[in-house]
Amino acid sequence: MMTRSNEVVYAARSKRVHGEIVCGDAVDFLKNLQRESARVVFLDPPFNLGKQYGSRKNLDRLPENEYRLWLESVASESIRVLEPGGSLFLYHVPLWAMRLGAYLDGKLRFQQWIAISMKNGFVRGNRLYPAHYALMMFTKGKPKRFLRPRISPQECRTCGELIRDYGGYKPIIRRKGINLSDIWDDLSPVRHSIHKHRPANELPPLLFHRVFTMVGYRGGLYVDPFGGAGTGIVAAGRRGMRFATCDIVRANCLLMKTRIIEYSATAREKSRK
């Protein structure tokens, strides 16, 4: 049951898509989930940069210590719902990834710091140009499953040749691809209006595709307390995973509902062909 502050906006119960979209507070949402039930938890919280979320003011402009305590409460509940061998991913700017990572360290097992390309960043203060977001991966004990994706090598746009030599192994590289590294410079947040589903930025589908390829499995539960545009739950549906997601902005919840209904209809149509 959801608490009074949270409302189930949509519940999908088909064979192909199974999950719930909840409008409300992230911590309350997590507290209502069963202990050790989630295969994957993905945290993409507000960055505390003063952005406006719906009609509610000051949600993204908390005093630093208050923001830290709130992040830790989200992390604590996320640890509780993560199953043994399950994976938690934290997407944030490096400063806060480091701070919350220190809180998670010891409670979970650190696996990976993935650098995700940040395009069109702006220099702030006496620091180098910011060029990446952090995607940290933790597991509850030994990972139950981990697959290292292989990706296509980069080619010259003009001649089509590989831009690297690969030590004379080009034929093999072309055939098998290359192992994915911990630097993902081939994707970044979706900012262009023709690719977005809402005014705010969105995470790219390829990010979630890689996460689920690495650690997801059919029937496992994907938990996302900051659902946003719903890209994560659509990707989870494609992987055959169940989902439970939440967002404090009702418009985002309605967008997620629309997207998951559209995906369900498309998947149903494809199965008939």
N, C-alpha and C positions, 0 to 999 in steps of 0.2 A: 504493500500500500504506500502511496505517496503521502507526504505530509501536506498540510493545508497550503503551505507556501509553494508547493509544486503541483502541476497539472499535467496529466497525460494528454498530449495534443493528438497523438496518433499511435495506434498499435497495429502493426502488420503481422498477420498470422497465416500467411500462405506457405506452401511447401518451399517456394523459392526465396521468399523474403520474410524474415521473422525478427521483429524487434519493436522497441518503443521509443517515441520522441517525447521528451518531457520539457515543459517550460517552467523554469524556476531557478533556484539557487544550486550551484554546483556541489557544495558540501552536503546540503540536505539530500540531493539526488544520490550521491555516493553512499550516504548513510543508509539509504533504503535498499541498496543492493546487497545480495547475499554474500557472505564472507567467502573468499577464495573461489569466486565463480567466473572471473574474467580471464580469458586467455591473453588478451592484449588491452592495455589501457594507454590511451593517447592523450597527453596534456598539452594543449595550446592555449594557455590562459591569456587574458588581457595583459599587455606589457607594462601597464601603469604609465602610459605616455600621454594621458589626458584626452584620449579619443572618446567621442560620444557614442554611447550604446543605447539606441532607441531614445525614449523620452526621459530616461533616468540619468541624472547628472552625477558627476563625481565618482562614478563606478570605477573609472580608470585613472583616478588621481588620488590615491591614498598616501598618507605619510609612509615613508620607507619602512619603518619598523612594523607598522600595521599591515602593509602589503606582504612583508616577509612572513608574518604570522599566518596570514590568510593562505599564502602559497603552501606553507607547511601543513596547514589543516587539510588542504586539498590532497597533498601528497600522502599524508597519514591515512586518509580514508581510501586512497587509491591503492596503497600497499595492502590494506585490509581486504579489498575485494579481489586482488590479484591471486590467481591460483598458483600452486607450486609449479615451478618451471615456466610460469608465464612471464611476459615481457611488458615493461613500462617504458614509454617513450615520452620525453619532455622536449618540447620545441620552444625555444626562447632566445633572447639576445644573450651573448656569451656571459655578460656580467651576472645575470640572474640564473642562467643555467649553472654557472659555477657555484653560486650561493645555495641554490636548491639542491644541486648535485651533492654538495657537502652534507646536507641534511639526509639525503637518500642513502649516501654511502654508509655501509655497515648494516643498514636496515634491509637493503637489497644488494645484489651483486652487480657491480659496474661492468658493463660489457663494451661500450663503444661511445666515442664522441664523434659525431658525424658533422662535418662542416658543409652547410648548404648555401650555395651562392646567393649573395644579396646584391641585386643590381639596382642602380639608381639610389644608392645610399648617400647620406650627407655627413660631412665631417663635423664632429662636435667636440669643441674644446681642444686641448693639446693632445690629441690622439691621432693615430693613423686612420686612414680612410676605412670605414667598416665595410668588409667585403663578404661576411658570412653570418648566417644564423647558426645556432647550435641545435643539433638534434641528439640528445643523450639517450642511451639505451641502458636499462637496468633489467635484471631478471630476479625472480624470487628463487634463489638457489640455482642449481644447474639448469640451463635452458632445456626445456622439454623438446624443442625442435629449433634448428637453425639451418637455413639454406642460404648459401652465398649466391646471389644472382649473378648472371653474366650479361654484359651489355655489349652493344655493337661498338667497334672502334670508330674513332672520328675520321672522316674522309675530307679531302680537299674539295671545296665547293666547285672549283673550276675543273679540275682534271679527274676527280673521283678516286685518286690514290690515297692510301692511308697516310696520315700526317706524321706518323712515327714509323721507325724501321722495325721495331720489335725483335731485334737481334736475328733477323733472317727467318722469323717464324710467321711471316705475313699470311701464307696460305692457311695455316692452322688458326691464326687469329681471325681471319675472315670467316672461317667455317664455324668456329666454336665461340667466338667473342672473347671478351676479356673479363676477368674477375672484377666485380664492383669494389671500389675502394671506399675509404671513409671521407672522401671529398667529392661532393655531388655538385659539380659546376655546370651540369646540363639542365638544371631546373631552378626555379625561383618562384616566389609568391606571384599569383596571378593578379596583375594590375590593370591590364588592358580591358576596356569596357566590353569589347566584343566577345571576350572569353569568360567574363565574370557573370555570376548570378545575382549579385547584390552590389551596392556601392563600395562596401569595404573590401579590402584585399582578401584573397582566398589562397589556400594551399593547393598546389597542383596535384591532379590525380596520380601522376607518376610517383610522387612521394609515398602515397598510401599503397600503391601497387607494390613498391619495393618492400615496404614494411610487412605487408601480408605475405609476400613471397618468402621473406626471411623467416617469419615466426608464426604466421597464421595457419589455420587448418579448418576444413569444412566442419561446420557445427559448433566451432568455438565461439565464445562471446567476446565481442569487441565493445569496449566501454569508452565513451568520449563525453566528458562533462562540459565541454565547450564546443558544441557541435557546429556553430557558425553556419556556413553555407551547405553543410551536409555532404561534402566531398568524401569524407571518411566513411560514412555509412553506406553510400552508394558503392564505394570500392569494396567494403565488407560484404555487401550483397552479392557483388560479382564473384567474390571468393567463396561464397556459400556459407559465410559466417553469420551468426545472430548478432544483433546490436542493441545497445542501450545508450541513448544519447540525451543531452540536456543543453539548453541555452536559456539565458536569462531574458533575452530579447524575443518577444513573441513573434515578430516578423521573421526572424531566423528560423523559428520552429515551424512556421507555416511554409517557409521556403523548403525546408527539409522534407516536410510532408509531401509537398508537390513533387519534389525530385524523386523521392522513393516510390511514389505512386506511378510516376512516369517510367521509372526503371522497371517496376514490376510489370507494367503493361508491355514494355518492350521485350522483357525476358519471356513473358508468356507467349507473345506473338512469335518470337524466334523458335520456341519449343514446338510450335505447331507446324513449322515449315519442314 
